[in-house]
């Protein structure tokens, strides 16, 4: 397996039952921090160097997730925020604070998107296309 250098930190805000994504990212050399509450996610971003935050849409209601993304961007605009959605992505527009949308279980796409976002820092200057 190809390892990512240097080691980057990914914060997962997910349901307690989801650990496959964490294991997958760890296998590819990312340092993964997992949290289960939006407040804790923001606190982690305040107190740690986090490169990417992955928000699971199923974990919270729509507007709550977007406010988490906006709060994370207020901590540091260069943090890349990825929103994982269920089913197909039918609209290309991104909620405020979100840099990319991905469907669940697309681990290969997740790796590619993280790599692309981290190449183009700061994340707020990205041209956002799927």
Rosetta blueprint (number, residue, H / E / L):
1 X L
2 X L
3 X L
4 X L
5 X L
6 X L
7 X L
8 X L
9 X E
10 X E
11 X E
12 X E
13 X E
14 X L
15 X L
16 X L
17 X L
18 X L
19 X L
20 X H
21 X H
22 X H
23 X H
24 X H
25 X H
26 X H
27 X H
28 X L
29 X L
30 X L
31 X E
32 X E
33 X E
34 X E
35 X E
36 X L
37 X L
38 X H
39 X H
40 X H
41 X H
42 X H
43 X H
44 X H
45 X H
46 X H
47 X H
48 X L
49 X L
50 X L
51 X L
52 X E
53 X E
54 X E
55 X E
56 X E
57 X H
58 X H
59 X H
60 X L
61 X L
62 X H
63 X H
64 X H
65 X H
66 X H
67 X H
68 X H
69 X H
70 X H
71 X H
72 X H
73 X H
74 X H
75 X H
76 X L
77 X L
78 X L
79 X L
80 X E
81 X E
82 X E
83 X E
84 X E
85 X E
86 X L
87 X L
88 X L
89 X L
90 X L
91 X L
92 X L
93 X L
94 X L
95 X L
96 X L
97 X L
98 X L
99 X L
100 X E
101 X E
102 X E
103 X E
104 X L
105 X L
106 X L
107 X H
108 X H
109 X H
110 X H
111 X H
112 X H
113 X H
114 X H
115 X H
116 X H
117 X H
118 X H
119 X H
120 X L
121 X L
122 X L
123 X H
124 X H
125 X H
126 X L
127 X L
128 X L
129 X L
130 X L
